[in-house]
Structures are given as C-alpha cells and as structure tokens.
C-alpha cells in the first residue's frame, strides 16, 4: 500500500468515527487489521472497535504477541459486515508469509497472486533423497 493509500485508509477510519458521533451507526462493522510490530513483523487481528483495539495495542493490552512485540502502527485494514467473513479473512491472512502480507499492504495484486502459487520446479524427488 502506497503512502497515499495509507492516508486514505486512515482518513476513512476517522470519517467512520465522525459518522458515529453524528448518529450514523456502524456498530455492526467488523475490522480485520494488520499492524507492523517492532523488527518489521506483522500482527493480524480482528475487532469490532478498531480505534479502541489500537489503543489497547499501544498500551500493551490485548494479545500476548502484541504485548511482547508492541505494534507501532496500523498498516492495513478491511471492513466486513459479517463476523464469519471477517474471521475467515483473518485466518487466511494469518496463514500467509511475510512477503505475501507485504504485497497485500502495498496493494500489489500481481505480486500477491504470484506469491500464492506453488513452484513445482523446485520439488525434490523422493528418489534423490532415498536412492
């Protein structure tokens, strides 16, 4: 995700917050988010209240991983209206490699799809291991 896209994502987050204050109800939104931790590791989680969850991470509350690694910033999030879709997406992203998560954050769809393909050219035959 480019810096411009990150700014748009953060603006959208605060726009949602302003709408809450105006009485527009977004309490049914669920968020899957990726935070960048120390040493450039990623934390993937889900929540109903993204701003509060980020506050928890900043104050060493919440998941054990974030208490130890302390995420420094929100780098990506998606909104869902159904909890099963949000949970599925969270587990899907958690199973990805660091490079694949980075491609998602950068918005690089081509790289994202290529990282998901298995490379059979590097496959080792059982005959070479056990002659």
Secondary structure as UniProt FT lines:
FT   HELIX           3..22
FT   TURN            27..28
FT   STRAND          30..36
FT   HELIX           38..40
FT   STRAND          42..47
FT   HELIX           50..58
FT   TURN            59..60
FT   HELIX           64..69
FT   STRAND          73..80
FT   HELIX           83..94
FT   HELIX           98..106
FT   HELIX           109..115
FT   HELIX           120..122
FT   HELIX           126..129
//
